[in-house]
Amino acid sequence: MARVIALLDAAGVDGIEIGYLTGLPGDHGLYKDTGICFAWTAERVAEAASTYTTPLVGMLHPAAAGPLDARALAEAGLSLVRVPVTPGGDRAWRAVTDELRSAGLPFTVNLTLASWADPESVTACAGAAEQAGAGAFFLADTNSALLPAQVEEQFARLRDTVGLALGFHAHDGKGLALANVLAAQRGGARWADSSLAGLGRGAGNAATEVLHELTGRDAEARHRLLRALPAVTSAFGADENVRLWHQLCGFLDLWPPGIDLFESAEAAGETPDKYALLAERLLGQHISLPQTAHDLRRLTGLGTRAPQGPPGVSEA
């Protein structure tokens, strides 16, 4: 972890997200153990801030149970806090952002599961973030489901309706993370998240080293990143089955921890359905897959958006 932070610090990125500040809530399925990135204390932040020059950023989940001392984190040298919210959430996050604002700690609001949110909900959330005093509003394609045209349209709409700086957090389940980042930029986004070698939660993110080149950063610093990639990928490389699972989630617009649904599904007969075949390769058994994202959301109890098929395809 320290080596990765040092590499990014030397590369001249705009900020380094170090992990969660008070842990994660209990409903994150596959992501119960985030290792060294879990529950940063003010003492650990102070140690890192005294070592590196790049601004340090923390993630703060409003539903996490851990106590928050925003003033201590600000005094320790944390530069920014990111607050994730969900479509149709109960606005409980406002208590968190109020505390951050009182402590003088800048924050962003990140709308997760953006593919489940209708345009009106996205605009309303951005407006609430602006009212709360956020420095920026991010969309996160948690499920890797959005296509570049959808991303660009979402950001163009936000650009025309709110005054906040905009950012995008892409996941790479369908191999579209970079394309979606560029689409977000065309739509008006100023910020983009990335990870070294594309390694990150789930299917990973847009690759830092690629965006580093696209934005004209120092070539020698980028070469240091590239030389370190074999060691980084060896230490943090994703399992092939996990990669396939996240590809499946991207096509089905399914929240990735929903794998629990399929692990308990009843075995079915032969099926030509390409998603079922992917799942068969992943799980080693034939299963019956709900055929629409709407069915999956109904089963998980997550999301309320009406079912939508692929462009030009109607659902019976």
C-alpha positions as CSV (number, residue, x, y, z in Angstrom):
1,M,0.0,0.0,0.0
2,A,2.8,2.5,1.0
3,R,4.6,1.7,-2.3
4,V,1.5,2.4,-4.4
5,I,0.9,5.7,-2.6
6,A,4.6,6.7,-3.1
7,L,4.4,5.9,-6.8
8,L,1.3,8.0,-7.3
9,D,2.7,10.8,-5.2
10,A,5.8,10.9,-7.4
11,A,3.7,10.7,-10.6
12,G,2.0,14.1,-9.9
13,V,-1.7,13.0,-9.7
14,D,-4.2,15.4,-8.3
15,G,-5.2,13.4,-5.3
16,I,-4.8,9.9,-3.7
17,E,-7.8,8.2,-2.2
18,I,-6.4,6.2,0.7
19,G,-9.5,4.3,1.7
20,Y,-12.5,4.3,4.1
21,L,-12.4,6.5,7.2
22,T,-15.0,4.7,9.4
23,G,-15.4,1.4,7.7
24,L,-18.2,-0.1,5.6
25,P,-21.8,-1.0,6.4
26,G,-22.7,-4.6,6.6
27,D,-24.5,-5.0,3.3
28,H,-21.5,-4.9,0.9
29,G,-21.5,-8.6,0.2
30,L,-18.1,-9.4,-1.4
31,Y,-16.5,-6.4,0.1
32,K,-16.6,-7.1,3.8
33,D,-12.8,-7.1,4.1
34,T,-11.0,-4.1,2.6
35,G,-7.8,-4.8,4.4
36,I,-5.3,-1.9,4.9
37,C,-7.7,0.5,3.2
38,F,-10.3,0.0,5.9
39,A,-11.0,2.5,8.7
40,W,-8.2,5.0,8.5
41,T,-7.6,6.9,11.8
42,A,-6.5,10.5,12.2
43,E,-3.1,9.2,13.4
44,R,-2.6,7.1,10.2
45,V,-3.7,10.1,8.1
46,A,-1.2,12.4,9.9
47,E,1.6,9.9,9.3
48,A,0.8,9.7,5.6
49,A,0.2,13.5,5.2
50,S,3.7,14.1,6.6
51,T,5.2,11.7,4.2
52,Y,3.6,12.6,0.9
53,T,2.9,15.9,-0.9
54,T,-0.1,14.9,-2.9
55,P,-3.5,15.7,-1.3
56,L,-5.0,12.7,0.5
57,V,-8.6,11.9,0.1
58,G,-10.8,9.6,2.3
59,M,-14.1,7.8,1.6
60,L,-16.8,8.2,4.3
61,H,-19.8,5.9,4.0
62,P,-22.8,7.6,5.8
63,A,-24.2,4.2,6.9
64,A,-20.9,2.9,8.4
65,A,-21.1,2.5,12.2
66,G,-17.7,3.9,13.1
67,P,-17.5,7.3,15.0
68,L,-16.3,10.3,13.0
69,D,-14.1,13.1,14.3
70,A,-14.0,15.4,11.3
71,R,-12.0,18.1,13.0
72,A,-9.2,15.6,14.0
73,L,-9.0,14.4,10.4
74,A,-8.8,17.9,9.1
75,E,-6.0,18.7,11.6
76,A,-4.2,15.5,10.6
77,G,-3.9,16.7,7.0
78,L,-6.8,15.1,5.2
79,S,-7.6,17.2,2.2
80,L,-11.0,15.9,1.0
81,V,-13.7,13.5,2.0
82,R,-16.0,11.7,-0.5
83,V,-19.5,10.9,0.7
84,P,-21.3,8.1,-1.3
85,V,-25.1,8.3,-1.6
86,T,-27.5,6.0,-3.4
87,P,-30.4,6.8,-5.7
88,G,-33.6,7.6,-3.7
89,G,-31.6,7.7,-0.4
90,D,-33.1,9.1,2.7
91,R,-30.7,12.1,2.9
92,A,-29.2,10.8,6.1
93,W,-25.9,11.8,4.5
94,R,-26.7,15.4,5.3
95,A,-25.7,14.9,8.9
96,V,-22.3,13.7,7.8
97,T,-21.8,16.6,5.4
98,D,-22.9,19.1,8.0
99,E,-20.2,17.8,10.4
100,L,-17.6,18.0,7.6
101,R,-18.6,21.5,6.8
102,S,-18.5,22.6,10.4
103,A,-14.9,21.1,10.7
104,G,-13.8,23.0,7.6
105,L,-13.1,19.7,5.7
106,P,-14.0,19.9,2.0
107,F,-16.1,17.1,0.6
108,T,-17.7,15.8,-2.5
109,V,-21.0,13.9,-2.9
110,N,-20.8,10.7,-5.0
111,L,-24.0,9.3,-6.4
112,T,-23.4,5.5,-6.6
113,L,-25.4,3.0,-8.7
114,A,-25.9,5.8,-11.3
115,S,-27.3,3.3,-13.8
116,W,-30.3,2.8,-11.5
117,A,-31.1,6.5,-11.2
118,D,-33.5,8.3,-13.5
119,P,-32.4,11.8,-14.8
120,E,-34.7,13.6,-12.4
121,S,-33.2,11.8,-9.4
122,V,-29.6,12.5,-10.5
123,T,-30.4,16.2,-10.9
124,A,-32.2,16.4,-7.5
125,C,-29.2,14.7,-5.8
126,A,-26.8,17.1,-7.4
127,G,-28.9,20.0,-6.3
128,A,-29.0,18.7,-2.7
129,A,-25.2,18.3,-2.8
130,E,-24.8,21.8,-4.0
131,Q,-27.1,23.1,-1.2
132,A,-25.1,21.1,1.3
133,G,-21.9,22.8,0.3
134,A,-20.2,20.1,-1.6
135,G,-17.1,21.0,-3.7
136,A,-18.0,18.6,-6.5
137,F,-20.7,16.1,-7.5
138,F,-19.6,12.7,-8.8
139,L,-21.5,10.0,-10.7
140,A,-20.3,6.4,-10.1
141,D,-21.1,3.7,-12.5
142,T,-21.0,1.1,-9.8
143,N,-22.4,-1.7,-12.0
144,S,-20.3,-1.0,-15.1
145,A,-23.6,-0.7,-16.9
146,L,-23.6,2.7,-18.5
147,L,-22.6,3.3,-22.2
148,P,-20.6,6.3,-23.3
149,A,-23.6,8.0,-24.9
150,Q,-25.5,7.7,-21.7
151,V,-22.6,9.1,-19.6
152,E,-22.2,12.1,-21.9
153,E,-25.9,12.8,-21.8
154,Q,-26.0,12.6,-18.0
155,F,-23.1,15.1,-17.6
156,A,-24.4,17.5,-20.2
157,R,-27.7,17.6,-18.3
158,L,-25.9,18.2,-15.0
159,R,-23.6,20.9,-16.6
160,D,-26.7,22.8,-17.6
161,T,-28.5,22.5,-14.3
162,V,-26.1,22.8,-11.4
163,G,-23.1,25.0,-10.6
164,L,-20.9,22.3,-9.0
165,A,-17.8,20.9,-10.5
166,L,-18.6,17.4,-11.9
167,G,-16.6,14.1,-11.7
168,F,-17.0,10.6,-12.8
169,H,-16.1,7.2,-11.3
170,A,-16.0,4.4,-13.9
171,H,-15.9,0.7,-13.4
172,D,-14.6,-1.6,-16.2
173,G,-16.9,-4.6,-16.2
174,K,-17.6,-4.2,-19.9
175,G,-14.2,-2.7,-20.8
176,L,-15.7,0.7,-21.2
177,A,-14.2,2.6,-18.2
178,L,-11.8,4.7,-20.3
179,A,-14.4,5.4,-23.0
180,N,-16.9,6.4,-20.3
181,V,-14.3,8.7,-18.7
182,L,-13.8,10.5,-22.0
183,A,-17.5,10.7,-22.6
184,A,-17.9,12.3,-19.1
185,Q,-15.3,14.8,-20.1
186,R,-17.1,15.7,-23.3
187,G,-20.3,16.2,-21.2
188,G,-18.6,18.6,-18.8
189,A,-16.9,16.5,-16.1
190,R,-13.7,18.1,-14.7
191,W,-12.6,15.2,-12.6
192,A,-12.1,11.4,-13.1
193,D,-11.2,8.6,-10.8
194,S,-8.7,6.0,-11.8
195,S,-6.5,3.3,-10.3
196,L,-3.0,2.1,-11.0
197,A,-3.1,-0.7,-13.6
198,G,-6.9,-0.3,-13.5
199,L,-6.9,-2.4,-10.3
200,G,-9.8,-1.6,-8.0
201,R,-13.0,-2.8,-6.4
202,G,-14.9,-5.2,-8.6
203,A,-13.8,-5.1,-12.3
204,G,-11.5,-2.2,-11.6
205,N,-11.4,1.3,-12.9
206,A,-9.9,3.4,-15.7
207,A,-6.1,3.0,-15.6
208,T,-4.2,5.8,-13.9
209,E,-1.2,5.4,-16.2
210,V,-3.4,5.8,-19.3
211,L,-5.2,9.0,-18.0
212,H,-1.8,10.2,-16.9
213,E,-0.6,10.2,-20.5
214,L,-3.9,11.5,-22.0
215,T,-3.7,14.6,-19.7
216,G,-0.1,15.3,-20.6
217,R,1.6,14.6,-17.3
218,D,5.4,14.1,-17.0
219,A,6.6,11.2,-19.1
220,E,9.4,10.1,-16.8
221,A,7.0,9.9,-13.8
222,R,4.7,7.8,-16.0
223,H,7.6,5.5,-16.9
224,R,8.3,5.0,-13.2
225,L,4.6,3.9,-12.9
226,L,4.9,1.5,-15.8
227,R,8.1,-0.1,-14.5
228,A,6.3,-0.8,-11.2
229,L,3.2,-2.3,-12.7
230,P,4.4,-6.0,-12.7
231,A,5.0,-5.9,-8.9
232,V,1.8,-4.0,-8.3
233,T,-0.4,-6.4,-10.3
234,S,1.3,-9.4,-8.7
235,A,0.5,-8.1,-5.3
236,F,-3.1,-6.9,-6.1
237,G,-4.1,-8.8,-9.2
238,A,-7.8,-9.7,-9.6
239,D,-8.9,-13.3,-9.9
240,E,-10.1,-14.2,-13.4
241,N,-13.4,-15.6,-12.1
242,V,-14.1,-12.3,-10.3
243,R,-13.4,-10.4,-13.5
244,L,-16.0,-12.6,-15.3
245,W,-18.5,-12.0,-12.6
246,H,-18.2,-8.3,-12.9
247,Q,-18.6,-8.5,-16.6
248,L,-21.8,-10.4,-16.0
249,C,-22.9,-7.7,-13.6
250,G,-22.2,-5.0,-16.1
251,F,-24.3,-6.5,-18.8
252,L,-27.2,-7.2,-16.4
253,D,-26.9,-3.9,-14.6
254,L,-26.6,-5.8,-11.3
255,W,-25.0,-4.6,-8.1
256,P,-21.8,-6.7,-7.9
257,P,-22.4,-8.1,-4.4
258,G,-25.6,-9.7,-5.8
259,I,-23.5,-12.8,-6.6
260,D,-25.1,-14.1,-3.5
261,L,-28.3,-14.4,-5.5
262,F,-26.8,-16.7,-8.0
263,E,-24.9,-18.9,-5.5
264,S,-28.2,-19.9,-4.1
265,A,-30.1,-20.2,-7.4
266,E,-31.6,-23.5,-8.3
267,A,-29.8,-25.5,-11.0
268,A,-31.5,-25.3,-14.4
269,G,-31.2,-27.1,-17.7
270,E,-29.2,-26.2,-20.8
271,T,-29.7,-22.6,-21.9
272,P,-28.2,-20.6,-24.8
273,D,-28.5,-17.4,-22.8
274,K,-25.0,-15.8,-22.9
275,Y,-25.3,-14.5,-19.4
276,A,-26.1,-17.9,-18.0
277,L,-23.1,-19.3,-19.9
278,L,-20.9,-16.7,-18.3
279,A,-22.3,-17.5,-14.9
280,E,-21.8,-21.2,-15.6
281,R,-18.1,-20.6,-16.4
282,L,-17.9,-18.6,-13.2
283,L,-19.9,-20.8,-10.8
284,G,-19.4,-24.2,-12.4
285,Q,-23.1,-24.9,-12.7
286,H,-26.2,-24.2,-14.8
287,I,-28.4,-21.6,-13.2
288,S,-31.6,-19.8,-14.1
289,L,-30.9,-16.1,-14.4
290,P,-33.6,-13.4,-14.1
291,Q,-33.7,-11.9,-17.6
292,T,-33.9,-8.2,-16.8
293,A,-32.2,-5.8,-14.5
294,H,-35.7,-5.0,-13.1
295,D,-36.1,-8.6,-12.0
296,L,-32.7,-8.5,-10.3
297,R,-33.5,-5.3,-8.5
298,R,-36.8,-6.7,-7.4
299,L,-35.1,-9.8,-5.9
300,T,-32.4,-7.7,-4.1
301,G,-34.8,-5.0,-3.0
302,L,-32.5,-2.4,-4.5
303,G,-33.4,0.3,-6.9
304,T,-36.8,1.4,-8.3
305,R,-36.1,2.4,-11.9
306,A,-38.5,0.9,-14.4
307,P,-37.0,-2.0,-16.5
308,Q,-35.1,-1.0,-19.6
309,G,-33.8,-3.3,-22.4
310,P,-30.8,-2.7,-24.6
311,P,-31.1,0.1,-27.2
312,G,-33.6,-0.9,-29.9
313,V,-34.8,-4.0,-27.9
314,S,-38.1,-4.1,-26.2
315,E,-38.9,-6.4,-23.3
316,A,-41.9,-8.6,-23.4
